[in-house]
Amino acid sequence: MRSPTQQSPRSTTRQGDRRRRAVSVAAALAVGVMTLGVLAPPAASDSAAPAAAAAAGPDAVQRALNTLVRDDGMPAALASVKDRNGRARTYTAGVGDLTTGAKVPRDGQVRIGSNTKAFTAVVVLQLVGEGKIDLDAFVDAYLPGLVRGEGIDGSRITVRQLLQHTSGLPEYGVHLDDDEIRNRYFEPRELLDLALEHPADAEPGETWGYSNTNYVLACLIVQKVTGRPLAEEMDRRIIQRIGLRHTYFPAPGEMTVREPHPRGYHRSPEDGPLRDFTEMDPSAGWAAGQLISTNSDLNRFFTALLAGRLLPAAQLAEMRTTVPVGTSGLRYGLGLTSRTLSCGGVYWGHGGDIAGYETRGGATDDGRAANVAVTSIPTDEAAVRHVSEAVDRALCG
């Protein structure tokens, strides 16, 4: 799993021995908030902002995608960009299938990894608005006695801390290998139980630490209070509500991608050759990373979210109340991140990695939106930076 800071998302002391395994396994579990020192764009100044805007535009976005393919070895790159007037453009670079040389489907479907967390957080916050979940209630109020382990006690962890990644719960993904992730179906309780076999990373509320376990547990609460499957709640409350025509939660055992899509490739081990990982069982991600979507649907989702079409004002304000992640300007709210732009201001989104695909992007308060996808998880800092720069150029145009 890729770290969102230059320290481990699970603690500040475990990075060295887990780094290589973590990058490989994150393939399926998708941290979605990359290395901050690489990802943060240059700070804007009075003279830099106009220059950044002048350099952007359709050609700049296409050039950014071309760089990802030509210089960074991405098999394909895709982008969808919407300006503040609602005009949308889509872009592609590379090839959609390394074996056949097929073209990249314009606005093709991809696995969106940890962008799923933003959808999950919206469902939880809708239930908060309906009075069915209390953000500051303890996990034990909904799942009594379930969350116990070494230094772990569900009577001391709040729902807010789950969504904010301040619970201290350990990550389950580092204990899975790529073959398990690709081929095995996991029940959500199996993922939680795997995490609970390991000690807490921190005391609840003590520090920010990215863990997919938080979102698995949050959606076990959703299912408990609604009496319905997560996929059904997500479809009814978000996907159908705002007309996301190319977004879905794969059914149990569904390993393929339904609509036109570029094939996804993964290096396992990290220094090995690219392997086709398009077909895989995404259940290891579940509420933390299982969704499939397109760049344009992600733009629609984040735009609708910021416009107040998915949450009441009070719950949207809670979602946008952030804590710092590292020292480079990224901040994490409740399933939503804010990142600075080189042309000034911030954009709100999440991001996600899953074997074969990485997606980055979000929307601004004035209606701009952009999402970029590549068909292999970047494994070096230059490639990570280039994905971030593609989003920045698209939003600063």
KOLNU-285227 format. One line per field, with one value per residue (C-alpha): x, y, z; residue number from 1. Coordinates in Angstrom, 2 decimals. Each point is the difference from the previous one (the first is absolute). Layout:
N
u = [X, ...]
v = [Y, ...]
w = [Z, ...]
pos = [NUM, ...]
END
This chain:
397
u = [0.00, 1.39, 0.69, -1.70, 3.02, 3.64, -0.74, -2.12, -3.74, -0.14, 2.74, 3.12, 2.32, -0.98, 0.71, 3.31, -0.91, -3.44, 0.62, 0.60, -2.84, -2.29, 0.31, -0.80, -2.99, -1.49, -0.66, -3.37, -0.65, 0.90, 1.10, -0.92, 1.89, 3.55, 3.40, -0.48, 3.40, -0.37, -3.68, -0.32, 0.21, 2.35, -1.26, -1.73, 1.23, -1.42, 2.21, -0.23, -3.78, -0.51, 2.91, -1.51, -3.36, 1.53, 1.89, -3.12, -2.88, -0.81, 3.48, 1.62, -2.20, 0.75, 3.71, -0.22, -1.61, 2.56, 2.76, -1.54, 0.09, 3.27, 2.18, -1.62, -0.91, -3.73, -1.77, -2.85, -1.17, -3.50, -1.44, -3.32, -0.08, -2.99, 0.33, -2.04, -2.51, -0.69, 1.92, 1.65, 2.95, 1.44, 3.54, 1.90, 3.59, 1.73, -1.69, -2.92, 1.38, 3.73, -0.66, -2.24, 0.95, -3.67, -0.81, -0.77, -3.79, -0.85, -1.19, 0.30, -0.90, 2.76, 0.22, 0.07, 1.46, -0.16, -2.22, -2.56, 0.66, -1.57, -3.17, 0.04, 0.40, -2.96, -2.23, 1.08, -0.56, -3.43, -0.90, 1.38, -2.32, -2.91, 0.80, 0.90, 3.74, 1.76, 3.48, 1.21, -1.55, 2.32, 0.16, -1.36, -3.29, -0.65, 2.18, 0.33, 3.02, 1.08, 3.13, 2.51, 3.71, 3.39, -0.41, -3.32, -3.35, -3.14, -1.34, 2.72, -0.10, -2.56, -1.62, 1.66, 3.41, -0.70, -0.83, 2.89, 2.63, 0.76, -1.23, 3.41, -1.34, 2.61, -0.08, -1.03, 1.33, 3.67, -0.78, -1.36, 2.01, -0.87, -1.24, -2.41, -1.23, -0.45, -1.75, -1.64, -3.39, 0.05, -2.96, 0.25, 0.19, 3.04, 1.79, -0.82, 1.02, 3.32, 0.70, -0.98, 2.64, 2.57, 0.60, -1.33, 2.23, -0.92, -2.48, -3.35, 0.20, 3.76, 1.19, -1.04, 0.79, -1.47, -1.68, -2.51, -1.27, -1.74, -2.28, -0.79, -1.13, -1.95, -2.02, -0.66, -1.72, -1.90, -1.27, -0.96, -2.10, -1.60, -0.44, 1.06, 3.18, 2.50, -0.14, -3.75, 0.22, 2.78, -1.92, -3.25, 1.44, 2.69, 0.31, -3.65, -0.65, 2.47, -0.06, 3.39, -0.66, 3.40, 0.62, -0.76, 0.96, 1.05, -2.12, 1.56, 2.20, -0.14, 3.59, -0.44, -0.69, -3.42, 0.45, 2.79, 3.20, 3.77, 1.69, 1.79, 3.57, 1.90, 3.61, 0.26, 2.68, 0.48, 3.07, -1.57, -1.68, -3.47, -2.73, -3.57, -2.14, -3.20, -1.99, 0.13, -2.24, -0.24, -1.58, 3.21, -0.75, -3.76, -1.11, 3.58, 0.64, -2.39, -1.82, 0.37, -0.66, 1.21, 1.83, -3.10, -2.19, 2.55, -0.15, -3.79, 0.19, 2.45, -1.77, -3.39, 1.51, 1.49, -3.22, -1.98, -1.99, 0.99, 0.22, -1.72, 2.12, 0.88, 1.31, 1.89, 1.69, 1.01, 1.39, 2.09, 1.39, 3.56, 3.10, 3.52, 1.80, 3.73, 1.43, -0.68, -3.49, -2.21, -2.85, -2.43, -3.62, -2.63, 0.77, 1.00, 3.36, 0.95, 3.09, 1.53, 0.14, 2.90, -2.41, -1.39, -2.71, -0.65, -1.89, -1.93, 0.13, 1.62, 1.91, 0.56, 2.36, -1.00, 1.94, 0.06, -1.33, 0.61, -2.45, 0.60, -2.10, -2.90, -1.99, 0.18, -2.66, -0.48, -1.00, 3.23, 0.70, 2.67, 0.92, 2.96, 0.45, 3.03, 0.03, 2.81, 0.82, 3.03, 2.98, 2.41, -0.20, 0.17, -3.05, -1.91, 0.84, -1.06, -3.45, -0.43, 1.21, -2.51, -2.84, 1.44, 0.31, -3.54, -1.45, 2.17, -0.90]
v = [0.00, 3.33, 2.33, 3.39, 1.50, -0.86, -1.91, -3.11, 0.64, -2.49, 1.40, 2.09, -2.91, -2.91, 1.37, -1.61, -3.64, 0.32, 2.39, -2.47, -2.32, 2.94, 1.43, -3.39, -0.76, 3.42, -1.00, -1.12, 1.97, 3.37, 2.62, 2.76, 2.85, -0.10, 1.12, 3.59, 1.35, -1.19, 0.69, 3.55, 2.54, 2.99, 2.77, 2.74, 3.59, 3.15, -0.54, -3.79, -0.27, 1.76, -1.95, -3.27, 0.89, 1.09, -3.26, -2.08, -0.85, -2.93, -0.29, 0.10, -2.82, -2.11, 0.67, -1.09, -3.29, -0.52, 0.44, -2.69, -2.45, 1.02, 0.75, -1.93, -3.22, 0.14, -2.23, 2.52, 3.26, 1.47, 3.30, 1.79, 3.75, 2.27, 3.77, 2.31, 0.50, -3.71, -0.61, -3.43, -1.48, -3.50, -1.08, -3.23, -1.06, -3.34, -3.31, -1.72, -3.52, -0.78, -3.31, 1.17, 3.67, 0.98, 3.66, 1.42, 0.31, 3.65, 0.48, -3.75, -1.68, -0.62, -1.36, 3.13, -1.48, 2.27, 2.57, -2.49, 1.42, 3.32, -1.85, -2.01, 3.12, 1.62, -2.98, 0.17, 3.76, -0.30, -2.40, 2.53, 2.61, -2.43, -0.52, -3.66, 0.37, 2.38, 1.06, 0.21, -3.24, -2.88, -3.02, -2.16, 1.91, -1.74, -3.12, -0.83, -2.10, -0.55, 2.16, -1.34, -0.73, 0.96, 3.68, 0.00, 0.69, 0.95, 1.75, 2.65, 0.51, 2.39, -0.07, 3.34, -1.48, -2.82, 2.41, 2.31, -2.76, 0.94, -3.23, -1.65, -3.22, -2.11, -0.56, -3.44, 0.37, -0.42, -3.56, -1.04, -0.87, 0.80, -3.46, 0.03, 3.45, -0.91, -3.34, -0.35, 1.24, 1.61, 0.58, 3.40, -1.65, -1.99, 3.27, 1.44, -3.19, 0.02, 3.53, -0.86, -2.72, 2.83, 2.68, 3.53, 2.50, 2.83, 1.07, 1.20, 3.68, 0.14, 0.36, -0.29, -3.38, -1.35, -3.39, -1.70, -1.79, 3.22, -0.05, -3.69, 0.56, 3.16, -1.93, -2.88, 2.69, 1.18, -3.50, -0.45, 3.17, -0.30, -3.76, 0.19, -0.88, 2.81, -0.30, 0.54, 3.02, 1.56, -0.55, 1.44, 2.88, 1.21, -1.72, 0.15, 3.28, 2.05, -2.08, -1.71, -2.19, -1.71, -0.59, -3.22, -2.17, -3.40, -2.91, -2.86, -2.04, 2.60, 0.24, 1.75, 3.63, 0.39, 2.82, 1.05, 0.38, 0.07, -3.07, 0.48, -1.15, -0.60, -0.68, -2.77, 0.04, 3.74, -0.41, -2.79, 0.15, 1.40, -2.64, 0.36, 0.43, 1.15, -2.97, -0.25, -0.45, 3.47, -1.19, 0.60, 3.69, -0.09, 3.32, 1.25, -0.61, -2.15, 2.44, 0.20, 3.32, 2.45, 3.30, 1.92, -1.74, 0.85, 3.63, -0.11, -1.58, 2.48, 2.97, -1.14, -0.61, 3.50, 1.53, -1.50, -2.46, -3.03, 1.27, 2.56, 3.05, -1.10, -3.40, 1.45, 2.41, -2.95, -1.81, 3.06, 0.46, -1.23, -1.00, 0.40, -2.92, 0.54, 3.43, 0.54, 1.47, -3.05, -0.14, -2.85, 0.46, -2.74, -1.98, 3.17, 1.68, 3.57, 0.73, 3.31, 1.12, 1.77, 2.69, 0.62, -1.54, -3.68, -2.89, -2.68, -3.70, -3.20, -2.19, -3.71, -2.85, -3.56, -2.62, 1.23, 3.51, 3.30, 2.92, 3.55, 3.14, 1.89, 3.21, 3.63, 2.09, 2.06, -3.03, -1.14, -3.74, -2.32, -3.63, -1.87, -3.78, -2.07, -3.73, -0.96, 1.23, 2.34, -1.40, 2.94, 3.60, 1.52, -1.90, 0.82, 3.67, -0.08, -1.36, 2.79, 2.58, -1.22, 0.67, 3.41, 1.03, -1.09, 1.99, 3.06, 0.37]
w = [0.00, -1.00, 2.88, 0.06, 1.68, 0.02, 3.16, 0.25, 0.11, 2.86, 2.20, -0.17, 0.70, -2.27, -3.45, -0.87, 0.37, -1.58, -2.88, -2.80, 1.06, 0.63, -3.51, -1.46, 2.15, -0.28, -3.42, 1.19, 3.04, -1.27, 2.41, -2.37, 1.61, -1.29, 1.26, 1.01, -0.78, -3.57, -0.47, 1.23, -2.85, 0.26, 2.19, -1.99, 0.04, -1.63, -3.03, -0.09, -0.15, -3.36, -1.48, 1.16, -1.49, -3.28, -0.32, 0.55, -2.30, -2.25, -1.50, 3.44, 1.25, -3.06, 0.40, 3.63, -0.99, -2.75, 2.59, 2.20, -2.90, -1.64, 3.02, 2.84, -1.78, 0.67, -2.57, -0.22, 1.53, -0.07, 1.20, 0.19, 0.67, 0.69, 0.18, 2.21, -2.84, -0.25, -3.24, 0.08, -1.88, 0.03, -0.87, -0.56, -0.57, -0.49, -0.82, 1.64, -0.41, -0.14, -1.73, -2.81, -0.18, 0.25, 0.50, 3.42, 0.36, 0.47, 3.58, 0.53, 3.25, 2.55, 3.52, 2.18, 3.19, 3.02, -1.69, 1.31, 3.47, -0.97, -1.07, 3.22, 2.11, -1.78, 0.87, 3.66, 0.14, -1.62, 2.81, 2.48, -1.51, 0.37, 3.69, -0.45, 0.71, 2.39, -1.13, 3.57, 1.18, 0.72, -2.29, 2.82, -0.17, -3.32, 0.09, 3.70, 0.91, -3.62, -0.08, 2.48, -0.25, 1.33, 0.86, -1.93, 1.63, -1.90, 3.09, -0.49, -3.80, -1.52, -3.44, -0.75, 0.70, -2.46, -2.84, 0.92, 0.38, 3.60, 1.59, 0.32, -1.56, -1.83, -3.76, -1.22, -3.55, 0.84, 1.06, -3.40, -3.09, -3.59, -0.89, 2.94, -0.93, -3.63, 0.31, 3.41, 1.12, 3.44, 2.26, 1.74, 3.41, -1.18, -0.80, 3.41, 1.78, -1.85, 1.24, 3.56, 0.16, 0.19, 2.62, -0.26, -1.72, 2.37, 2.64, -1.41, -0.90, 0.57, -3.59, -3.64, -1.54, -3.22, 0.38, -2.27, 3.10, 1.03, -3.01, 0.20, 3.58, -0.89, -2.55, 2.33, 2.06, -3.10, -0.64, 3.65, 0.21, -3.46, -0.14, -3.66, -1.96, -0.50, -3.80, 0.03, 2.30, -2.07, -3.23, 1.33, 1.96, -2.42, -3.37, -1.04, 1.79, -2.07, -3.16, -0.01, -3.03, -0.06, 3.71, 1.86, 2.92, -1.42, 1.15, 2.00, -2.31, -2.80, -1.24, -3.35, -0.93, -1.62, -2.52, -2.42, 1.98, -0.38, 1.41, 3.30, 0.68, 3.19, 0.98, 2.56, 1.29, -0.34, -2.24, -2.08, -3.42, -0.52, 0.44, -1.19, 3.16, -1.69, 1.24, 3.78, 3.00, 1.60, 3.26, 1.96, -0.48, 0.74, 1.57, -0.23, -3.69, -2.07, -2.32, -3.79, -1.74, -2.65, 0.27, -1.10, 2.59, 2.69, -1.13, 0.27, 3.46, 1.53, -1.62, 1.34, 3.42, 0.29, -1.34, 2.88, -2.10, 2.09, 3.57, 2.19, 0.71, 3.53, -1.11, -2.98, 2.41, 2.18, -3.04, -0.92, 3.52, -0.47, 1.90, -1.42, -1.59, 0.22, -0.78, -3.71, 0.07, -0.52, 2.49, 0.69, 1.01, 0.19, -3.15, -1.84, -0.52, -0.88, -2.07, -1.01, -3.64, -1.68, -1.25, 3.47, 2.12, 0.60, -1.50, 1.83, -0.87, 1.15, -2.46, -0.18, -0.91, -0.74, -1.95, -3.59, 0.52, 1.73, 0.02, 1.23, -0.09, 1.49, -0.25, 1.11, 1.67, -3.17, -2.07, -1.65, 0.06, -1.36, 0.41, -1.45, -0.18, -0.94, -0.61, 2.35, 3.48, -0.22, 1.87, -0.08, 1.16, -3.46, -1.19, 3.18, -0.51, -3.65, 0.86, 2.52, -2.51, -2.58, 2.45, 0.91, -3.65, -0.73, 2.91, -0.53, -3.70]
pos = [1, 2, 3, 4, 5, 6, 7, 8, 9, 10, 11, 12, 13, 14, 15, 16, 17, 18, 19, 20, 21, 22, 23, 24, 25, 26, 27, 28, 29, 30, 31, 32, 33, 34, 35, 36, 37, 38, 39, 40, 41, 42, 43, 44, 45, 46, 47, 48, 49, 50, 51, 52, 53, 54, 55, 56, 57, 58, 59, 60, 61, 62, 63, 64, 65, 66, 67, 68, 69, 70, 71, 72, 73, 74, 75, 76, 77, 78, 79, 80, 81, 82, 83, 84, 85, 86, 87, 88, 89, 90, 91, 92, 93, 94, 95, 96, 97, 98, 99, 100, 101, 102, 103, 104, 105, 106, 107, 108, 109, 110, 111, 112, 113, 114, 115, 116, 117, 118, 119, 120, 121, 122, 123, 124, 125, 126, 127, 128, 129, 130, 131, 132, 133, 134, 135, 136, 137, 138, 139, 140, 141, 142, 143, 144, 145, 146, 147, 148, 149, 150, 151, 152, 153, 154, 155, 156, 157, 158, 159, 160, 161, 162, 163, 164, 165, 166, 167, 168, 169, 170, 171, 172, 173, 174, 175, 176, 177, 178, 179, 180, 181, 182, 183, 184, 185, 186, 187, 188, 189, 190, 191, 192, 193, 194, 195, 196, 197, 198, 199, 200, 201, 202, 203, 204, 205, 206, 207, 208, 209, 210, 211, 212, 213, 214, 215, 216, 217, 218, 219, 220, 221, 222, 223, 224, 225, 226, 227, 228, 229, 230, 231, 232, 233, 234, 235, 236, 237, 238, 239, 240, 241, 242, 243, 244, 245, 246, 247, 248, 249, 250, 251, 252, 253, 254, 255, 256, 257, 258, 259, 260, 261, 262, 263, 264, 265, 266, 267, 268, 269, 270, 271, 272, 273, 274, 275, 276, 277, 278, 279, 280, 281, 282, 283, 284, 285, 286, 287, 288, 289, 290, 291, 292, 293, 294, 295, 296, 297, 298, 299, 300, 301, 302, 303, 304, 305, 306, 307, 308, 309, 310, 311, 312, 313, 314, 315, 316, 317, 318, 319, 320, 321, 322, 323, 324, 325, 326, 327, 328, 329, 330, 331, 332, 333, 334, 335, 336, 337, 338, 339, 340, 341, 342, 343, 344, 345, 346, 347, 348, 349, 350, 351, 352, 353, 354, 355, 356, 357, 358, 359, 360, 361, 362, 363, 364, 365, 366, 367, 368, 369, 370, 371, 372, 373, 374, 375, 376, 377, 378, 379, 380, 381, 382, 383, 384, 385, 386, 387, 388, 389, 390, 391, 392, 393, 394, 395, 396, 397]
END
